[in-house]
Amino acid sequence: MAVSFRHPDAKKFKFRELKVYASTEWLADNKKKYRQVFDRYDTTYIYAELSFYNKLFDEEDWEIEVE
């Protein structure tokens, strides 16, 4: 088994994308309508999806807190 040494401040993930949408209704083919501009009179809630790459997916389990 290989032993790997990792810097304590090294990130365990790499940012992939942040998608934002206002409607929870699904479109054809199970897709959502992602947008960057919203009308404040037509929008009640704004939802976001964060995705990232797990650099340690096959090395160790870890937890993350998103605020």
mmCIF file of the N, C-alpha and C atoms, coordinates in Angstrom:
data_MODEL
# 
_entry.id   MODEL 
# 
loop_
_atom_site.group_PDB 
_atom_site.id 
_atom_site.type_symbol 
_atom_site.label_atom_id 
_atom_site.label_alt_id 
_atom_site.label_comp_id 
_atom_site.label_asym_id 
_atom_site.label_entity_id 
_atom_site.label_seq_id 
_atom_site.pdbx_PDB_ins_code 
_atom_site.Cartn_x 
_atom_site.Cartn_y 
_atom_site.Cartn_z 
_atom_site.occupancy 
_atom_site.B_iso_or_equiv 
_atom_site.pdbx_formal_charge 
_atom_site.auth_seq_id 
_atom_site.auth_comp_id 
_atom_site.auth_asym_id 
_atom_site.auth_atom_id 
_atom_site.pdbx_PDB_model_num 
ATOM 1   N N  . MET A 1 1  ? 0.842   -1.177 0.000   1.00 0.00 ? 1  MET A N  1 
ATOM 2   C CA . MET A 1 1  ? 0.000   0.000  0.000   1.00 0.00 ? 1  MET A CA 1 
ATOM 3   C C  . MET A 1 1  ? 0.886   1.239  0.000   1.00 0.00 ? 1  MET A C  1 
ATOM 4   N N  . ALA A 1 2  ? 0.577   2.171  -0.853  1.00 0.00 ? 2  ALA A N  1 
ATOM 5   C CA . ALA A 1 2  ? 1.374   3.388  -0.978  1.00 0.00 ? 2  ALA A CA 1 
ATOM 6   C C  . ALA A 1 2  ? 1.006   4.372  0.126   1.00 0.00 ? 2  ALA A C  1 
ATOM 7   N N  . VAL A 1 3  ? 2.019   5.020  0.653   1.00 0.00 ? 3  VAL A N  1 
ATOM 8   C CA . VAL A 1 3  ? 1.808   6.033  1.675   1.00 0.00 ? 3  VAL A CA 1 
ATOM 9   C C  . VAL A 1 3  ? 1.956   7.395  1.013   1.00 0.00 ? 3  VAL A C  1 
ATOM 10  N N  . SER A 1 4  ? 0.940   8.235  1.176   1.00 0.00 ? 4  SER A N  1 
ATOM 11  C CA . SER A 1 4  ? 1.015   9.564  0.577   1.00 0.00 ? 4  SER A CA 1 
ATOM 12  C C  . SER A 1 4  ? 1.073   10.614 1.677   1.00 0.00 ? 4  SER A C  1 
ATOM 13  N N  . PHE A 1 5  ? 1.911   11.594 1.484   1.00 0.00 ? 5  PHE A N  1 
ATOM 14  C CA . PHE A 1 5  ? 2.038   12.693 2.426   1.00 0.00 ? 5  PHE A CA 1 
ATOM 15  C C  . PHE A 1 5  ? 1.413   13.929 1.801   1.00 0.00 ? 5  PHE A C  1 
ATOM 16  N N  . ARG A 1 6  ? 0.494   14.534 2.522   1.00 0.00 ? 6  ARG A N  1 
ATOM 17  C CA . ARG A 1 6  ? -0.255  15.671 1.998   1.00 0.00 ? 6  ARG A CA 1 
ATOM 18  C C  . ARG A 1 6  ? -0.046  16.871 2.922   1.00 0.00 ? 6  ARG A C  1 
ATOM 19  N N  . HIS A 1 7  ? 0.149   18.029 2.325   1.00 0.00 ? 7  HIS A N  1 
ATOM 20  C CA . HIS A 1 7  ? 0.297   19.267 3.090   1.00 0.00 ? 7  HIS A CA 1 
ATOM 21  C C  . HIS A 1 7  ? -0.995  19.510 3.864   1.00 0.00 ? 7  HIS A C  1 
ATOM 22  N N  . PRO A 1 8  ? -0.915  19.924 5.135   1.00 0.00 ? 8  PRO A N  1 
ATOM 23  C CA . PRO A 1 8  ? -2.137  20.111 5.940   1.00 0.00 ? 8  PRO A CA 1 
ATOM 24  C C  . PRO A 1 8  ? -3.102  21.154 5.378   1.00 0.00 ? 8  PRO A C  1 
ATOM 25  N N  . ASP A 1 9  ? -2.596  22.127 4.631   1.00 0.00 ? 9  ASP A N  1 
ATOM 26  C CA . ASP A 1 9  ? -3.461  23.170 4.079   1.00 0.00 ? 9  ASP A CA 1 
ATOM 27  C C  . ASP A 1 9  ? -3.929  22.862 2.660   1.00 0.00 ? 9  ASP A C  1 
ATOM 28  N N  . ALA A 1 10 ? -3.588  21.705 2.138   1.00 0.00 ? 10 ALA A N  1 
ATOM 29  C CA . ALA A 1 10 ? -3.980  21.346 0.768   1.00 0.00 ? 10 ALA A CA 1 
ATOM 30  C C  . ALA A 1 10 ? -5.493  21.138 0.703   1.00 0.00 ? 10 ALA A C  1 
ATOM 31  N N  . LYS A 1 11 ? -6.108  21.628 -0.367  1.00 0.00 ? 11 LYS A N  1 
ATOM 32  C CA . LYS A 1 11 ? -7.552  21.468 -0.534  1.00 0.00 ? 11 LYS A CA 1 
ATOM 33  C C  . LYS A 1 11 ? -7.872  20.036 -0.943  1.00 0.00 ? 11 LYS A C  1 
ATOM 34  N N  . LYS A 1 12 ? -8.987  19.542 -0.435  1.00 0.00 ? 12 LYS A N  1 
ATOM 35  C CA . LYS A 1 12 ? -9.420  18.186 -0.748  1.00 0.00 ? 12 LYS A CA 1 
ATOM 36  C C  . LYS A 1 12 ? -10.370 18.160 -1.934  1.00 0.00 ? 12 LYS A C  1 
ATOM 37  N N  . PHE A 1 13 ? -10.668 19.319 -2.487  1.00 0.00 ? 13 PHE A N  1 
ATOM 38  C CA . PHE A 1 13 ? -11.609 19.402 -3.602  1.00 0.00 ? 13 PHE A CA 1 
ATOM 39  C C  . PHE A 1 13 ? -11.150 20.458 -4.596  1.00 0.00 ? 13 PHE A C  1 
ATOM 40  N N  . LYS A 1 14 ? -11.753 20.413 -5.780  1.00 0.00 ? 14 LYS A N  1 
ATOM 41  C CA . LYS A 1 14 ? -11.518 21.418 -6.811  1.00 0.00 ? 14 LYS A CA 1 
ATOM 42  C C  . LYS A 1 14 ? -12.889 21.889 -7.285  1.00 0.00 ? 14 LYS A C  1 
ATOM 43  N N  . PHE A 1 15 ? -13.113 23.189 -7.262  1.00 0.00 ? 15 PHE A N  1 
ATOM 44  C CA . PHE A 1 15 ? -14.393 23.764 -7.672  1.00 0.00 ? 15 PHE A CA 1 
ATOM 45  C C  . PHE A 1 15 ? -14.696 23.393 -9.117  1.00 0.00 ? 15 PHE A C  1 
ATOM 46  N N  . ARG A 1 16 ? -15.937 22.988 -9.369  1.00 0.00 ? 16 ARG A N  1 
ATOM 47  C CA . ARG A 1 16 ? -16.362 22.661 -10.730 1.00 0.00 ? 16 ARG A CA 1 
ATOM 48  C C  . ARG A 1 16 ? -17.297 23.728 -11.280 1.00 0.00 ? 16 ARG A C  1 
ATOM 49  N N  . GLU A 1 17 ? -18.476 23.912 -10.634 1.00 0.00 ? 17 GLU A N  1 
ATOM 50  C CA . GLU A 1 17 ? -19.412 24.926 -11.114 1.00 0.00 ? 17 GLU A CA 1 
ATOM 51  C C  . GLU A 1 17 ? -20.470 25.234 -10.067 1.00 0.00 ? 17 GLU A C  1 
ATOM 52  N N  . LEU A 1 18 ? -21.089 26.389 -10.229 1.00 0.00 ? 18 LEU A N  1 
ATOM 53  C CA . LEU A 1 18 ? -22.212 26.810 -9.406  1.00 0.00 ? 18 LEU A CA 1 
ATOM 54  C C  . LEU A 1 18 ? -23.331 27.192 -10.356 1.00 0.00 ? 18 LEU A C  1 
ATOM 55  N N  . LYS A 1 19 ? -24.451 26.456 -10.279 1.00 0.00 ? 19 LYS A N  1 
ATOM 56  C CA . LYS A 1 19 ? -25.598 26.705 -11.152 1.00 0.00 ? 19 LYS A CA 1 
ATOM 57  C C  . LYS A 1 19 ? -26.730 27.293 -10.317 1.00 0.00 ? 19 LYS A C  1 
ATOM 58  N N  . VAL A 1 20 ? -27.436 28.266 -10.890 1.00 0.00 ? 20 VAL A N  1 
ATOM 59  C CA . VAL A 1 20 ? -28.504 28.962 -10.180 1.00 0.00 ? 20 VAL A CA 1 
ATOM 60  C C  . VAL A 1 20 ? -29.781 28.889 -11.000 1.00 0.00 ? 20 VAL A C  1 
ATOM 61  N N  . TYR A 1 21 ? -30.903 28.658 -10.314 1.00 0.00 ? 21 TYR A N  1 
ATOM 62  C CA . TYR A 1 21 ? -32.199 28.597 -10.991 1.00 0.00 ? 21 TYR A CA 1 
ATOM 63  C C  . TYR A 1 21 ? -33.288 29.080 -10.044 1.00 0.00 ? 21 TYR A C  1 
ATOM 64  N N  . ALA A 1 22 ? -34.442 29.453 -10.601 1.00 0.00 ? 22 ALA A N  1 
ATOM 65  C CA . ALA A 1 22 ? -35.522 30.008 -9.790  1.00 0.00 ? 22 ALA A CA 1 
ATOM 66  C C  . ALA A 1 22 ? -36.750 29.111 -9.739  1.00 0.00 ? 22 ALA A C  1 
ATOM 67  N N  . SER A 1 23 ? -36.917 28.248 -10.712 1.00 0.00 ? 23 SER A N  1 
ATOM 68  C CA . SER A 1 23 ? -38.101 27.395 -10.765 1.00 0.00 ? 23 SER A CA 1 
ATOM 69  C C  . SER A 1 23 ? -37.719 25.954 -10.466 1.00 0.00 ? 23 SER A C  1 
ATOM 70  N N  . THR A 1 24 ? -38.536 25.289 -9.660  1.00 0.00 ? 24 THR A N  1 
ATOM 71  C CA . THR A 1 24 ? -38.290 23.880 -9.360  1.00 0.00 ? 24 THR A CA 1 
ATOM 72  C C  . THR A 1 24 ? -38.996 22.964 -10.347 1.00 0.00 ? 24 THR A C  1 
ATOM 73  N N  . GLU A 1 25 ? -39.666 23.544 -11.340 1.00 0.00 ? 25 GLU A N  1 
ATOM 74  C CA . GLU A 1 25 ? -40.342 22.740 -12.358 1.00 0.00 ? 25 GLU A CA 1 
ATOM 75  C C  . GLU A 1 25 ? -39.320 22.190 -13.342 1.00 0.00 ? 25 GLU A C  1 
ATOM 76  N N  . TRP A 1 26 ? -39.477 20.916 -13.671 1.00 0.00 ? 26 TRP A N  1 
ATOM 77  C CA . TRP A 1 26 ? -38.550 20.261 -14.592 1.00 0.00 ? 26 TRP A CA 1 
ATOM 78  C C  . TRP A 1 26 ? -39.002 20.487 -16.026 1.00 0.00 ? 26 TRP A C  1 
ATOM 79  N N  . LEU A 1 27 ? -38.047 20.647 -16.918 1.00 0.00 ? 27 LEU A N  1 
ATOM 80  C CA . LEU A 1 27 ? -38.328 20.771 -18.342 1.00 0.00 ? 27 LEU A CA 1 
ATOM 81  C C  . LEU A 1 27 ? -38.222 19.394 -18.986 1.00 0.00 ? 27 LEU A C  1 
ATOM 82  N N  . ALA A 1 28 ? -38.320 19.325 -20.299 1.00 0.00 ? 28 ALA A N  1 
ATOM 83  C CA . ALA A 1 28 ? -38.202 18.051 -21.011 1.00 0.00 ? 28 ALA A CA 1 
ATOM 84  C C  . ALA A 1 28 ? -36.837 17.422 -20.739 1.00 0.00 ? 28 ALA A C  1 
ATOM 85  N N  . ASP A 1 29 ? -36.779 16.123 -20.774 1.00 0.00 ? 29 ASP A N  1 
ATOM 86  C CA . ASP A 1 29 ? -35.553 15.353 -20.539 1.00 0.00 ? 29 ASP A CA 1 
ATOM 87  C C  . ASP A 1 29 ? -34.970 15.583 -19.149 1.00 0.00 ? 29 ASP A C  1 
ATOM 88  N N  . ASN A 1 30 ? -35.820 15.900 -18.179 1.00 0.00 ? 30 ASN A N  1 
ATOM 89  C CA . ASN A 1 30 ? -35.396 16.026 -16.787 1.00 0.00 ? 30 ASN A CA 1 
ATOM 90  C C  . ASN A 1 30 ? -34.336 17.118 -16.603 1.00 0.00 ? 30 ASN A C  1 
ATOM 91  N N  . LYS A 1 31 ? -34.489 18.243 -17.288 1.00 0.00 ? 31 LYS A N  1 
ATOM 92  C CA . LYS A 1 31 ? -33.525 19.344 -17.213 1.00 0.00 ? 31 LYS A CA 1 
ATOM 93  C C  . LYS A 1 31 ? -34.142 20.535 -16.493 1.00 0.00 ? 31 LYS A C  1 
ATOM 94  N N  . LYS A 1 32 ? -33.281 21.405 -15.970 1.00 0.00 ? 32 LYS A N  1 
ATOM 95  C CA . LYS A 1 32 ? -33.715 22.628 -15.304 1.00 0.00 ? 32 LYS A CA 1 
ATOM 96  C C  . LYS A 1 32 ? -33.311 23.825 -16.146 1.00 0.00 ? 32 LYS A C  1 
ATOM 97  N N  . LYS A 1 33 ? -33.982 24.938 -15.918 1.00 0.00 ? 33 LYS A N  1 
ATOM 98  C CA . LYS A 1 33 ? -33.648 26.169 -16.638 1.00 0.00 ? 33 LYS A CA 1 
ATOM 99  C C  . LYS A 1 33 ? -32.739 27.013 -15.738 1.00 0.00 ? 33 LYS A C  1 
ATOM 100 N N  . TYR A 1 34 ? -31.439 26.920 -15.991 1.00 0.00 ? 34 TYR A N  1 
ATOM 101 C CA . TYR A 1 34 ? -30.467 27.677 -15.211 1.00 0.00 ? 34 TYR A CA 1 
ATOM 102 C C  . TYR A 1 34 ? -30.345 29.085 -15.779 1.00 0.00 ? 34 TYR A C  1 
ATOM 103 N N  . ARG A 1 35 ? -30.186 30.068 -14.886 1.00 0.00 ? 35 ARG A N  1 
ATOM 104 C CA . ARG A 1 35 ? -30.106 31.463 -15.318 1.00 0.00 ? 35 ARG A CA 1 
ATOM 105 C C  . ARG A 1 35 ? -29.089 32.211 -14.471 1.00 0.00 ? 35 ARG A C  1 
ATOM 106 N N  . GLN A 1 36 ? -28.717 33.398 -14.952 1.00 0.00 ? 36 GLN A N  1 
ATOM 107 C CA . GLN A 1 36 ? -27.840 34.290 -14.199 1.00 0.00 ? 36 GLN A CA 1 
ATOM 108 C C  . GLN A 1 36 ? -28.525 35.608 -13.869 1.00 0.00 ? 36 GLN A C  1 
ATOM 109 N N  . VAL A 1 37 ? -29.594 35.919 -14.592 1.00 0.00 ? 37 VAL A N  1 
ATOM 110 C CA . VAL A 1 37 ? -30.321 37.175 -14.381 1.00 0.00 ? 37 VAL A CA 1 
ATOM 111 C C  . VAL A 1 37 ? -31.749 36.839 -13.969 1.00 0.00 ? 37 VAL A C  1 
ATOM 112 N N  . PHE A 1 38 ? -32.229 37.503 -12.907 1.00 0.00 ? 38 PHE A N  1 
ATOM 113 C CA . PHE A 1 38 ? -33.567 37.242 -12.387 1.00 0.00 ? 38 PHE A CA 1 
ATOM 114 C C  . PHE A 1 38 ? -34.320 38.558 -12.226 1.00 0.00 ? 38 PHE A C  1 
ATOM 115 N N  . ASP A 1 39 ? -35.627 38.513 -12.458 1.00 0.00 ? 39 ASP A N  1 
ATOM 116 C CA . ASP A 1 39 ? -36.488 39.670 -12.231 1.00 0.00 ? 39 ASP A CA 1 
ATOM 117 C C  . ASP A 1 39 ? -37.000 39.586 -10.796 1.00 0.00 ? 39 ASP A C  1 
ATOM 118 N N  . ARG A 1 40 ? -36.777 40.614 -10.018 1.00 0.00 ? 40 ARG A N  1 
ATOM 119 C CA . ARG A 1 40 ? -37.145 40.554 -8.600  1.00 0.00 ? 40 ARG A CA 1 
ATOM 120 C C  . ARG A 1 40 ? -38.643 40.442 -8.381  1.00 0.00 ? 40 ARG A C  1 
ATOM 121 N N  . TYR A 1 41 ? -39.455 40.839 -9.350  1.00 0.00 ? 41 TYR A N  1 
ATOM 122 C CA . TYR A 1 41 ? -40.908 40.752 -9.206  1.00 0.00 ? 41 TYR A CA 1 
ATOM 123 C C  . TYR A 1 41 ? -41.446 39.371 -9.581  1.00 0.00 ? 41 TYR A C  1 
ATOM 124 N N  . ASP A 1 42 ? -40.696 38.618 -10.356 1.00 0.00 ? 42 ASP A N  1 
ATOM 125 C CA . ASP A 1 42 ? -41.123 37.280 -10.775 1.00 0.00 ? 42 ASP A CA 1 
ATOM 126 C C  . ASP A 1 42 ? -40.491 36.168 -9.951  1.00 0.00 ? 42 ASP A C  1 
ATOM 127 N N  . THR A 1 43 ? -39.548 36.504 -9.090  1.00 0.00 ? 43 THR A N  1 
ATOM 128 C CA . THR A 1 43 ? -38.783 35.490 -8.364  1.00 0.00 ? 43 THR A CA 1 
ATOM 129 C C  . THR A 1 43 ? -39.144 35.490 -6.887  1.00 0.00 ? 43 THR A C  1 
ATOM 130 N N  . THR A 1 44 ? -39.509 34.318 -6.378  1.00 0.00 ? 44 THR A N  1 
ATOM 131 C CA . THR A 1 44 ? -39.783 34.164 -4.952  1.00 0.00 ? 44 THR A CA 1 
ATOM 132 C C  . THR A 1 44 ? -38.589 33.545 -4.240  1.00 0.00 ? 44 THR A C  1 
ATOM 133 N N  . TYR A 1 45 ? -38.041 32.480 -4.817  1.00 0.00 ? 45 TYR A N  1 
ATOM 134 C CA . TYR A 1 45 ? -36.878 31.791 -4.266  1.00 0.00 ? 45 TYR A CA 1 
ATOM 135 C C  . TYR A 1 45 ? -35.820 31.631 -5.350  1.00 0.00 ? 45 TYR A C  1 
ATOM 136 N N  . ILE A 1 46 ? -34.571 31.597 -4.937  1.00 0.00 ? 46 ILE A N  1 
ATOM 137 C CA . ILE A 1 46 ? -33.466 31.295 -5.849  1.00 0.00 ? 46 ILE A CA 1 
ATOM 138 C C  . ILE A 1 46 ? -32.739 30.085 -5.280  1.00 0.00 ? 46 ILE A C  1 
ATOM 139 N N  . TYR A 1 47 ? -32.555 29.073 -6.105  1.00 0.00 ? 47 TYR A N  1 
ATOM 140 C CA . TYR A 1 47 ? -31.900 27.833 -5.709  1.00 0.00 ? 47 TYR A CA 1 
ATOM 141 C C  . TYR A 1 47 ? -30.520 27.753 -6.352  1.00 0.00 ? 47 TYR A C  1 
ATOM 142 N N  . ALA A 1 48 ? -29.601 27.062 -5.703  1.00 0.00 ? 48 ALA A N  1 
ATOM 143 C CA . ALA A 1 48 ? -28.246 26.933 -6.238  1.00 0.00 ? 48 ALA A CA 1 
ATOM 144 C C  . ALA A 1 48 ? -27.772 25.492 -6.112  1.00 0.00 ? 48 ALA A C  1 
ATOM 145 N N  . GLU A 1 49 ? -27.000 25.061 -7.098  1.00 0.00 ? 49 GLU A N  1 
ATOM 146 C CA . GLU A 1 49 ? -26.370 23.740 -7.088  1.00 0.00 ? 49 GLU A CA 1 
ATOM 147 C C  . GLU A 1 49 ? -24.861 23.935 -7.162  1.00 0.00 ? 49 GLU A C  1 
ATOM 148 N N  . LEU A 1 50 ? -24.164 23.434 -6.179  1.00 0.00 ? 50 LEU A N  1 
ATOM 149 C CA . LEU A 1 50 ? -22.707 23.511 -6.143  1.00 0.00 ? 50 LEU A CA 1 
ATOM 150 C C  . LEU A 1 50 ? -22.141 22.141 -6.472  1.00 0.00 ? 50 LEU A C  1 
ATOM 151 N N  . SER A 1 51 ? -21.183 22.096 -7.373  1.00 0.00 ? 51 SER A N  1 
ATOM 152 C CA . SER A 1 51 ? -20.521 20.825 -7.671  1.00 0.00 ? 51 SER A CA 1 
ATOM 153 C C  . SER A 1 51 ? -19.013 21.028 -7.660  1.00 0.00 ? 51 SER A C  1 
ATOM 154 N N  . PHE A 1 52 ? -18.317 19.998 -7.199  1.00 0.00 ? 52 PHE A N  1 
ATOM 155 C CA . PHE A 1 52 ? -16.864 20.056 -7.139  1.00 0.00 ? 52 PHE A CA 1 
ATOM 156 C C  . PHE A 1 52 ? -16.287 18.668 -7.338  1.00 0.00 ? 52 PHE A C  1 
ATOM 157 N N  . TYR A 1 53 ? -15.007 18.614 -7.652  1.00 0.00 ? 53 TYR A N  1 
ATOM 158 C CA . TYR A 1 53 ? -14.296 17.350 -7.815  1.00 0.00 ? 53 TYR A CA 1 
ATOM 159 C C  . TYR A 1 53 ? -13.677 16.969 -6.477  1.00 0.00 ? 53 TYR A C  1 
ATOM 160 N N  . ASN A 1 54 ? -13.869 15.732 -6.069  1.00 0.00 ? 54 ASN A N  1 
ATOM 161 C CA . ASN A 1 54 ? -13.289 15.215 -4.839  1.00 0.00 ? 54 ASN A CA 1 
ATOM 162 C C  . ASN A 1 54 ? -11.905 14.658 -5.167  1.00 0.00 ? 54 ASN A C  1 
ATOM 163 N N  . LYS A 1 55 ? -10.867 15.349 -4.748  1.00 0.00 ? 55 LYS A N  1 
ATOM 164 C CA . LYS A 1 55 ? -9.503  14.920 -5.059  1.00 0.00 ? 55 LYS A CA 1 
ATOM 165 C C  . LYS A 1 55 ? -9.104  13.652 -4.306  1.00 0.00 ? 55 LYS A C  1 
ATOM 166 N N  . LEU A 1 56 ? -9.765  13.363 -3.205  1.00 0.00 ? 56 LEU A N  1 
ATOM 167 C CA . LEU A 1 56 ? -9.407  12.211 -2.377  1.00 0.00 ? 56 LEU A CA 1 
ATOM 168 C C  . LEU A 1 56 ? -10.446 11.101 -2.456  1.00 0.00 ? 56 LEU A C  1 
ATOM 169 N N  . PHE A 1 57 ? -11.145 10.983 -3.603  1.00 0.00 ? 57 PHE A N  1 
ATOM 170 C CA . PHE A 1 57 ? -12.256 10.036 -3.688  1.00 0.00 ? 57 PHE A CA 1 
ATOM 171 C C  . PHE A 1 57 ? -11.840 8.595  -3.432  1.00 0.00 ? 57 PHE A C  1 
ATOM 172 N N  . ASP A 1 58 ? -10.617 8.234  -3.741  1.00 0.00 ? 58 ASP A N  1 
ATOM 173 C CA . ASP A 1 58 ? -10.186 6.848  -3.536  1.00 0.00 ? 58 ASP A CA 1 
ATOM 174 C C  . ASP A 1 58 ? -9.143  6.716  -2.434  1.00 0.00 ? 58 ASP A C  1 
ATOM 175 N N  . GLU A 1 59 ? -8.924  7.783  -1.653  1.00 0.00 ? 59 GLU A N  1 
ATOM 176 C CA . GLU A 1 59 ? -7.904  7.744  -0.610  1.00 0.00 ? 59 GLU A CA 1 
ATOM 177 C C  . GLU A 1 59 ? -8.487  7.751  0.795   1.00 0.00 ? 59 GLU A C  1 
ATOM 178 N N  . GLU A 1 60 ? -9.423  8.653  1.059   1.00 0.00 ? 60 GLU A N  1 
ATOM 179 C CA . GLU A 1 60 ? -9.975  8.744  2.409   1.00 0.00 ? 60 GLU A CA 1 
ATOM 180 C C  . GLU A 1 60 ? -11.345 9.419  2.380   1.00 0.00 ? 60 GLU A C  1 
ATOM 181 N N  . ASP A 1 61 ? -12.138 9.174  3.416   1.00 0.00 ? 61 ASP A N  1 
ATOM 182 C CA . ASP A 1 61 ? -13.427 9.840  3.583   1.00 0.00 ? 61 ASP A CA 1 
ATOM 183 C C  . ASP A 1 61 ? -13.202 11.142 4.341   1.00 0.00 ? 61 ASP A C  1 
ATOM 184 N N  . TRP A 1 62 ? -13.956 12.171 3.976   1.00 0.00 ? 62 TRP A N  1 
ATOM 185 C CA . TRP A 1 62 ? -13.864 13.449 4.666   1.00 0.00 ? 62 TRP A CA 1 
ATOM 186 C C  . TRP A 1 62 ? -15.185 14.180 4.556   1.00 0.00 ? 62 TRP A C  1 
ATOM 187 N N  . GLU A 1 63 ? -15.381 15.158 5.420   1.00 0.00 ? 63 GLU A N  1 
ATOM 188 C CA . GLU A 1 63 ? -16.622 15.924 5.457   1.00 0.00 ? 63 GLU A CA 1 
ATOM 189 C C  . GLU A 1 63 ? -16.341 17.368 5.086   1.00 0.00 ? 63 GLU A C  1 
ATOM 190 N N  . ILE A 1 64 ? -17.374 18.035 4.568   1.00 0.00 ? 64 ILE A N  1 
ATOM 191 C CA . ILE A 1 64 ? -17.270 19.453 4.223   1.00 0.00 ? 64 ILE A CA 1 
ATOM 192 C C  . ILE A 1 64 ? -18.530 20.159 4.690   1.00 0.00 ? 64 ILE A C  1 
ATOM 193 N N  . GLU A 1 65 ? -18.369 21.410 5.106   1.00 0.00 ? 65 GLU A N  1 
ATOM 194 C CA . GLU A 1 65 ? -19.510 22.229 5.513   1.00 0.00 ? 65 GLU A CA 1 
ATOM 195 C C  . GLU A 1 65 ? -19.589 23.423 4.573   1.00 0.00 ? 65 GLU A C  1 
ATOM 196 N N  . VAL A 1 66 ? -20.726 23.583 3.913   1.00 0.00 ? 66 VAL A N  1 
ATOM 197 C CA . VAL A 1 66 ? -20.931 24.678 2.971   1.00 0.00 ? 66 VAL A CA 1 
ATOM 198 C C  . VAL A 1 66 ? -21.831 25.707 3.623   1.00 0.00 ? 66 VAL A C  1 
ATOM 199 N N  . GLU A 1 67 ? -21.374 26.934 3.666   1.00 0.00 ? 67 GLU A N  1 
ATOM 200 C CA . GLU A 1 67 ? -22.162 28.009 4.284   1.00 0.00 ? 67 GLU A CA 1 
ATOM 201 C C  . GLU A 1 67 ? -22.614 28.991 3.244   1.00 0.00 ? 67 GLU A C  1 
# 
